[in-house]
Amino acid sequence: MRVGYQGEPGSYSYLVADHLVEEAERIGFPSFVAAFNALADKEVDRLVLPIENSTTGSVLPVLDRLVEAEASIVAEHLIEVRHALLGLPDASLEEIKTVRSHPVALGQAEDLLLERGWAAVPTHDTAGAVREVAEMQDRAQAALAPPDSGRAHGLEVLMSEVIDRHHNTTRFVMLAPGGPSIDPDDDKTSIVFETSHTAGALALALTELGLRGANLTRIESRPAAEKWNYRFFVDLVHPVGEAGLGQVIEPQPATMTNLHVLGSYRAAE
């Protein structure tokens, strides 16, 4: 089994890929686009990507590409993210001037970085930032990354718990090629749909889903293909299996258009 992820060895995505598919060959890609293309081109069998964070919200480059991808969500995983500040072994906090990391990770510690007066420099990946700091050999440079990711590059933890909110958690999803399917114990489904520009259309659609027994755990609007039209991404917790999902979305609520199931899976604890 070949599992793709965005980033480098030691990143959060790398760790989640190992958790979801044990003893798999993990293959990192420099961008979300490259990762999606690798799944489409059958370079990997599964793809693990972050989709939202409890501090900074949705990972929009992933969310937007889910609609067009010829793949479906088959699993989700939650990981508590506790960034560490990693620097050269002889560096001190007083010497740090610049912190490098993925933009999402930097956003999760924005207040603390501002308080300390550290300049934030975005990189393509948390583990990649660790590698860059090690290569630069500059005591003023540090990386915001998983605590253990510095070992392979000779960096040390200069500060732990570098986050603005203690509940900081990232939700990851695993994608498989092909259309959606549902196992007998699946109790969560991600869908996307549009509505007409009429009064109450969205409210009616969401109310109908709730009346049919769905617990709507996330709602996100994103631009659709046409100007000033919007897609609505919704995560539903519902009765298990195909019958449980069918109870919620069949027949399609009258005010919905272009309903697309992104995948069904077991809700993460």
C-alpha positions as CSV (number, residue, x, y, z in Angstrom):
1,M,0.0,0.0,0.0
2,R,1.4,3.4,-1.0
3,V,0.0,6.3,1.0
4,G,0.6,9.9,-0.2
5,Y,0.7,13.0,1.9
6,Q,1.7,16.6,1.6
7,G,5.0,17.4,3.2
8,E,8.2,15.7,4.3
9,P,9.0,12.8,6.8
10,G,8.2,13.9,10.3
11,S,5.4,16.2,9.5
12,Y,1.9,15.8,11.0
13,S,0.5,14.4,7.8
14,Y,3.4,11.9,7.7
15,L,2.5,10.8,11.3
16,V,-1.2,10.5,10.5
17,A,-0.6,8.5,7.4
18,D,1.4,6.0,9.5
19,H,-1.5,5.8,12.0
20,L,-4.2,5.2,9.4
21,V,-2.3,2.7,7.3
22,E,0.3,0.8,9.2
23,E,3.4,-0.6,7.4
24,A,2.5,1.4,4.3
25,E,5.0,3.1,2.0
26,R,4.6,6.8,2.7
27,I,5.3,9.2,-0.2
28,G,5.4,12.9,0.4
29,F,4.6,15.6,-2.1
30,P,5.6,19.3,-2.1
31,S,2.0,20.7,-2.5
32,F,-1.6,19.7,-2.2
33,V,-2.0,19.9,-6.0
34,A,0.9,17.5,-6.5
35,A,-0.6,15.2,-3.9
36,F,-4.1,15.1,-5.6
37,N,-2.4,14.6,-9.0
38,A,-0.5,11.6,-7.6
39,L,-3.7,9.9,-6.5
40,A,-5.3,10.6,-9.9
41,D,-2.3,9.2,-11.7
42,K,-2.2,6.1,-9.5
43,E,1.2,6.9,-8.0
44,V,-0.3,6.3,-4.6
45,D,-3.2,4.1,-3.4
46,R,-4.5,6.4,-0.7
47,L,-4.0,10.1,0.2
48,V,-3.9,11.6,3.7
49,L,-4.6,15.4,3.9
50,P,-5.6,17.9,6.6
51,I,-9.0,19.3,6.0
52,E,-9.7,21.6,9.0
53,N,-8.2,22.8,12.3
54,S,-10.0,23.9,15.5
55,T,-8.0,27.1,15.6
56,T,-7.7,28.3,12.0
57,G,-10.7,26.6,10.3
58,S,-10.8,24.7,7.0
59,V,-7.8,24.0,4.8
60,L,-9.3,25.6,1.8
61,P,-6.9,24.3,-0.9
62,V,-7.9,20.7,0.1
63,L,-11.6,21.5,0.5
64,D,-12.0,23.0,-2.9
65,R,-10.2,20.2,-4.7
66,L,-12.3,17.5,-3.1
67,V,-15.2,18.5,-5.4
68,E,-13.3,17.8,-8.6
69,A,-11.2,14.9,-7.5
70,E,-12.1,11.4,-8.8
71,A,-11.8,10.1,-5.2
72,S,-13.8,9.8,-2.0
73,I,-13.2,10.2,1.7
74,V,-12.9,6.8,3.4
75,A,-11.6,7.7,6.9
76,E,-10.9,10.6,9.2
77,H,-8.5,11.1,12.1
78,L,-8.1,13.8,14.7
79,I,-4.7,14.7,16.1
80,E,-4.0,17.2,18.9
81,V,-1.4,19.5,17.5
82,R,1.2,20.7,20.0
83,H,3.8,22.6,18.1
84,A,7.4,23.0,19.4
85,L,9.9,25.7,18.6
86,L,12.9,23.9,17.2
87,G,16.3,25.5,16.8
88,L,20.1,24.9,16.9
89,P,21.3,23.2,20.0
90,D,23.3,26.2,21.3
91,A,20.5,28.8,20.4
92,S,18.5,30.6,23.0
93,L,15.0,32.1,22.8
94,E,16.5,35.6,23.1
95,E,18.4,35.0,19.9
96,I,15.4,33.9,17.8
97,K,14.2,36.4,15.2
98,T,12.5,34.3,12.6
99,V,10.1,31.3,12.8
100,R,9.5,29.1,9.8
101,S,6.6,26.7,9.3
102,H,3.6,25.8,7.2
103,P,1.2,28.8,7.0
104,V,-1.6,26.9,8.8
105,A,0.8,26.1,11.7
106,L,2.0,29.7,11.9
107,G,-1.7,30.8,12.1
108,Q,-2.2,28.5,15.1
109,A,0.5,30.4,17.0
110,E,0.0,33.9,15.5
111,D,-0.7,35.7,18.8
112,L,2.3,34.1,20.6
113,L,4.7,34.9,17.7
114,L,3.5,38.5,17.7
115,E,3.9,38.8,21.4
116,R,7.5,37.5,21.2
117,G,8.3,39.7,18.2
118,W,9.2,36.8,16.0
119,A,8.8,37.2,12.2
120,A,6.8,34.4,10.6
121,V,8.1,32.9,7.3
122,P,5.8,30.5,5.6
123,T,7.2,27.2,4.1
124,H,5.6,24.3,2.3
125,D,5.7,22.0,5.3
126,T,6.4,21.9,9.1
127,A,9.1,19.2,8.7
128,G,10.5,21.0,5.7
129,A,10.9,24.1,7.9
130,V,13.0,21.9,10.3
131,R,15.2,20.8,7.5
132,E,15.7,24.4,6.3
133,V,16.6,25.7,9.8
134,A,19.2,22.9,10.1
135,E,20.7,23.7,6.7
136,M,20.9,27.4,7.4
137,Q,22.9,26.9,10.7
138,D,21.7,30.3,11.9
139,R,20.9,30.7,15.6
140,A,18.3,33.4,14.9
141,Q,16.2,30.9,12.9
142,A,13.7,28.4,14.3
143,A,11.0,26.1,13.1
144,L,7.5,25.5,14.3
145,A,6.9,21.8,14.0
146,P,6.2,18.4,15.7
147,P,8.4,18.1,18.8
148,D,10.2,14.9,17.6
149,S,10.8,16.2,14.0
150,G,14.1,17.9,14.9
151,R,16.0,14.8,16.0
152,A,16.9,13.7,12.5
153,H,18.3,17.1,11.7
154,G,20.1,17.8,15.0
155,L,17.7,20.5,16.3
156,E,16.5,20.8,19.8
157,V,13.2,21.9,21.4
158,L,13.6,25.5,22.5
159,M,9.9,26.0,23.6
160,S,7.0,23.5,24.0
161,E,3.3,24.1,23.5
162,V,3.7,26.9,21.0
163,I,0.0,27.4,20.3
164,D,-2.6,30.1,20.9
165,R,-5.4,27.7,21.9
166,H,-5.0,24.6,24.0
167,H,-7.7,22.7,22.1
168,N,-5.7,23.0,18.9
169,T,-6.7,19.9,16.9
170,T,-6.4,19.1,13.2
171,R,-8.8,16.8,11.4
172,F,-7.3,14.7,8.6
173,V,-9.1,12.7,5.9
174,M,-8.0,9.7,3.9
175,L,-9.0,9.6,0.2
176,A,-9.3,6.5,-2.0
177,P,-9.7,6.5,-5.8
178,G,-13.2,6.2,-7.2
179,G,-16.7,7.1,-6.2
180,P,-18.2,7.0,-2.7
181,S,-19.2,3.8,-1.0
182,I,-20.5,3.2,2.5
183,D,-19.7,0.3,4.9
184,P,-22.3,-1.0,7.4
185,D,-20.8,0.8,10.4
186,D,-20.1,4.2,8.7
187,D,-22.0,6.9,10.5
188,K,-20.6,10.1,9.0
189,T,-20.8,11.5,5.5
190,S,-19.4,14.6,3.8
191,I,-21.5,16.2,1.1
192,V,-21.5,19.3,-1.1
193,F,-24.4,21.0,-2.7
194,E,-25.7,24.3,-4.1
195,T,-29.0,26.1,-3.7
196,S,-31.0,28.6,-5.7
197,H,-30.8,32.3,-5.0
198,T,-34.2,32.3,-3.3
199,A,-35.3,33.4,0.1
200,G,-34.7,30.7,2.7
201,A,-33.3,28.1,0.2
202,L,-30.3,27.2,2.4
203,A,-32.2,27.3,5.6
204,L,-34.9,25.0,4.2
205,A,-32.2,22.5,2.9
206,L,-30.4,22.4,6.3
207,T,-33.7,22.1,8.2
208,E,-34.8,19.2,6.0
209,L,-31.5,17.3,6.7
210,G,-32.0,17.9,10.5
211,L,-35.6,16.7,10.4
212,R,-34.4,13.5,8.7
213,G,-32.1,12.7,11.6
214,A,-28.8,14.2,10.6
215,N,-26.5,16.0,13.0
216,L,-24.8,18.8,11.0
217,T,-21.3,19.0,12.5
218,R,-19.8,21.4,10.0
219,I,-21.1,23.9,7.3
220,E,-18.8,25.8,5.0
221,S,-19.6,28.0,2.0
222,R,-17.1,28.3,-1.0
223,P,-17.4,29.9,-4.4
224,A,-18.9,27.6,-7.1
225,A,-18.1,27.4,-10.8
226,E,-20.2,30.5,-11.7
227,K,-19.7,34.0,-10.4
228,W,-21.5,34.7,-7.1
229,N,-22.8,31.2,-6.8
230,Y,-21.7,29.1,-3.8
231,R,-21.2,25.6,-2.8
232,F,-22.0,24.4,0.7
233,F,-19.9,21.7,2.3
234,V,-21.7,19.9,5.1
235,D,-20.6,17.0,7.4
236,L,-23.4,14.8,8.6
237,V,-23.5,12.3,11.4
238,H,-26.3,10.0,10.7
239,P,-27.7,6.5,11.4
240,V,-25.2,3.8,10.3
241,G,-24.9,2.3,6.9
242,E,-26.4,2.8,3.5
243,A,-29.9,2.8,4.9
244,G,-29.0,5.5,7.5
245,L,-27.5,7.8,4.8
246,G,-30.4,7.2,2.5
247,Q,-32.8,8.2,5.2
248,V,-31.0,11.6,5.3
249,I,-30.4,12.5,1.6
250,E,-33.0,10.5,-0.3
251,P,-35.0,12.0,-1.8
252,Q,-32.8,15.0,-2.3
253,P,-34.2,18.1,-0.4
254,A,-36.1,20.2,-2.9
255,T,-34.0,23.3,-2.5
256,M,-30.7,21.5,-3.1
257,T,-29.0,21.3,-6.5
258,N,-25.8,19.6,-7.6
259,L,-25.7,17.3,-4.6
260,H,-22.4,15.4,-4.5
261,V,-21.4,12.9,-1.8
262,L,-17.7,13.3,-1.0
263,G,-17.5,10.1,1.1
264,S,-18.8,8.1,4.1
265,Y,-16.7,6.9,7.0
266,R,-16.7,6.2,10.8
267,A,-16.7,9.4,12.8
268,A,-13.4,9.9,14.6
269,E,-13.6,9.8,18.4
